[in-house]
Amino acid sequence: MSLFHTPRLFLSFLFFFVGMAVLPVQAANDVVWSGLIYASNAKIPAPPPVELTGFSRKLQHIFGYNQFQLLSQHREVMDNQYEHWLLPGAGFSLLVDSKKAGGNHLITLQMYQEKRMVVRTIVQLARQSPIFLKGPLSGDGQLIIVLVVE
């Protein structure tokens, strides 16, 4: 005896599976990676951290440093209209606020040295367009902020 021995049962299953096929598929949420980097020059530079290997040459070309140390990083799943996160660092911290703007993210960055704000800017972050921001000088190097949609 078949499971579909009555036309009504068969039609119920058919409508259920057809209905499932036309439900909209949820797009995967963006993930934003943010990093606080200390850039400096060294006679024998250490290899870049794994998280920076995809764009360490670009950072070297843009900022002129040959060594990059990852001070702090954060991955945020952009599953809400507004997102907030903090990247603590040694003496510096980065506060990030994000708002969805169409297919992009409108990001407000505030960098603090201890409790004093030293940088505040608003950027628009899009897929395949990483953002590299020059932060304040520190020691023999410079702080750099990186934002990427993964």
N, C-alpha and C positions, 0 to 999 in steps of 0.2 A: 504494500500500500504506500503510495507516494504521500509526502508531506503536503503536497499541493493538490490533494484529491478533490477539493472543492474550488470552483472559480473565485469565490469570495476571498478565501484564504490566500490564493495565489495573487489576486489583485492587491490585497492588503500588503503583502511582502513587496510586490512590485512598486507600489506607491511609496513605501518606506525607503527602499533603496534608491529610487529615482529622486526622492526628496533629499536624501543625504548627499547625492551627487551634485545638486545645485546649490547647496549651502555655500555661502561665501567662505573662502579660505582666509583665515587670519594671517596677515603678513607678519613675518617675524619682526620683533622689536629691534631697533638699532641698539648697539652697545657702543658707548663712548668710552675710549681709553684716554685717561689723562695722566700726564707724568710731569713731575717736577725734577729737573735735571740740573746738575752742576757740570758746567763745561770748563775745561782748562787745557793748557798745552803742557805736554810732557815730552821729554827726550825720547822715551820709549813708552808710547801710549799703551794702556791696557786695552784689550778688545772690548768693544761696546757690549753693554748688557743685551741679552737675548731680545728683550722687548724693543730695543732700538736698532737692531740689525737691518731692518727694512728701510730705514731712512737715516742711518748714521752718516753716510757719505753726503747726503743733502744737508744735514746739520753742519757738517764740517765745512762744506762749501759756503753756506749762508753765513755762519757765525765765525768761521776762521779758527776754531779750536779743534784739537785732534784727539781729545779724550773726554768721554762723557760718563758721568756717574749718575745712576738713577737714585734720587733721594727718596722719592715717594711716588706711588702710582695708585690708580683706582680705575676699576671697570664699573660702569653704571649701565644697567639695562634701562632703556628709555621707554618704560611702559606706562608712564603717566604724562599728563600735559606739562607738569612742572616737576623738575628734579633738582635736588640739592645734595652736594657732597663736599667733603673737606679732605685736602691732602696735607697732612702735617709734615713738617721738615725740621731740620736742625736750625732753629732760629727763624725760619720762614715757614709760612703756611699759605695754602691756596684755598680759597672758598669759591665754589663753582655753583652757579644757579643756571638752570636751563629751562627753556620754554620751547615747545614745538612750534615751528613757524612754517606751515606748509610741509614740504618734504625735508626741511632742514631744521636745525636747532639754533635758536638764538641764545648765546651763552654770555653770561655776565661773570667776569673773573675779577676777584679781589685778592691781591697778594699782600700779606702782612709780614712785617719784620717785627717779631715780638707782638705787640698790640697795636702797632702803627701801620696804617695802610700805606703801601709804597707804590702800588700799581692798581689801577681800576680801568677795565676796558670791556667793551661789548663786541663780540664777534659773531658771525654767522658761520656755523659749521655744517658742511655738506659731506655726503659720501664721496670717497675718493679724492678729498681735498683736505689733507691734514693741515693743521694750523701750528706754526712755530712762532712763539712770542719771546722777544728778548726781555728778560727781567733785569733786576738790578745787578751791579757788579758785586762780587763777594770774594774776599781773599784775592787769590791770583786768577780768578776766573769769573764766570758769569752764570746766573741762573737763567734757565730756559724753560718755558712752559710749552708742552706739546699736547694737542688734542687731536684725536683720530676717531672716526666712526669705523668700527670694525665690521 
